[in-house]
Amino acid sequence: MLSQQTLFELFSKQHNWQDRYRQLIALAKQLPDFADEKKIEANQVYGCENRVWLTANKQSDNTFIFQGDSEGRIVKGLLTVLIIIANNKTAEQIKALDFHAILKQLKITDELSQSRLQGLDKLIERIKSQ
């Protein structure tokens, strides 16, 4: 999976919202497969436009690996970006992350609808609560 630095490089090359939109859809396709048996209520993130599932696995070095899926392409792309930002970090590092500032730097949140922004907040809350 990509690094946060690679995200900045990818999105800095996108000059308008349509290009960033296409980039999100391309990223969604890179999200590893999420097994159907993990699509259970306990893993579902509520408050999003589409159904979203998210799991976190704590590694032996106390970092987390997140996995997830969504029925919507844009939401799945947004989820992929959040996972890239949060993966391989400790709980303290994740809590210290300013996801909104990073998303703003990537110019991802500028054109999102209010309901998508609310869903994004729910995803960030879930990641930080792990």
N, C-alpha and C positions, 0 to 999 in steps of 0.2 A: 504494500500500500504506500501511497505517496507521503511525503513529509509536509510539514507546515510551510517550509521554505518553498517547496515545489508548488504548493497552492498559490503563494504570492506570485511566483513566476508565471504560472498559468493565467491567473486572473489579471495580472498587470498587462498582459498582451490583449485582453478583451477591451474593446473601445466603446462598446455600448451595451445596453441591457440585453438585447437579443443575443449578443455573443456570450455574455455571462450566463444567460439562460441555457444556451446550447452547451456551455461548459459544465453547468450543473447536471444536465441530462447525461453527458458523457461520463462524469464522475459517478453518477448513480449506477452506471453499467459496470463500474470497477469494484463496487461493493461486493465482498465475498458472499456466496450463497448462504442464506439463512434457513436452516432446517425448519420444515413445517411443524415439527413437534415442539419447536421453541416459540411458535406463534400462539402462546397461551395468554390468558388474562393477566397473569402476574408480570409478564414482560411487555404488556401493552402500555403505551404512553397515551393518556387521554388528554383531550383538548386540542388535538390536531385535526386538520381538514380531512386527512386520510388516515386509515389505520396504520399505526407505527408500532414496531416492537423493538426493544432494546435490551441487551444483556451486557453484563460486565463480568469479566473474569480477572480475579486478582492473581498476579504472577508471583513466583517465589521471591522476586526482588521488590515486592510491594508496589509494582506498577500495575496498571489496569489495561486490559484489552477489551474494547467495546465491539459488539457486533449488533447489527440491526437490519431492519427491512421496513419498507413502506409500500403501500399499494399505489402511491402517486409518484410520478417520475421526479417532479421538482422537489417534493418533500424528501424523497430518497436521496436526491443530490445534496440537499441541505444537511440531511443526516450524515451523509458521507463526509462532508466538510467538517462537521462537528466531531465525528469519530477520528478523523485525521488529526485534528487539533488536540483531542484528549488522549489518544492512544499512547501507551508506553510512558505514562506519567503517573506519579504517586498521587494519593488523595490530596495531599497538601498542595501539590503543583496544580492539580485540577481546580481546587477551590480558589487558588490565586489567579487563575486564568480570567481574563476579561473577554469572554466570547463575543460580546456585542462590539467591542472595539476592534477585534480581529475581523469580524464580519463586515464592519463598516470600512476598514482598510481594504478589504477585498471587493468593496462596493457591491455586496450581495444584498444587503437589506434595503437599499434605497427604493427599489421598485416593488417590494413585497406588499401584498394586501395586509390589512390589519389582522385578519384571521390567521394568515400565514405567520405573521410576526408573533402572535399569541401562541401558536403551535410551536414555533421556534423556542420561545421562552420555556414552554413545558419540556421540550427536549433538553434544553440546557439545565433546567432544574433537576431532571432525572439523572443526567450525567453527573452533576455536582453532588447529588444525594447518594451516589454509589460509594 
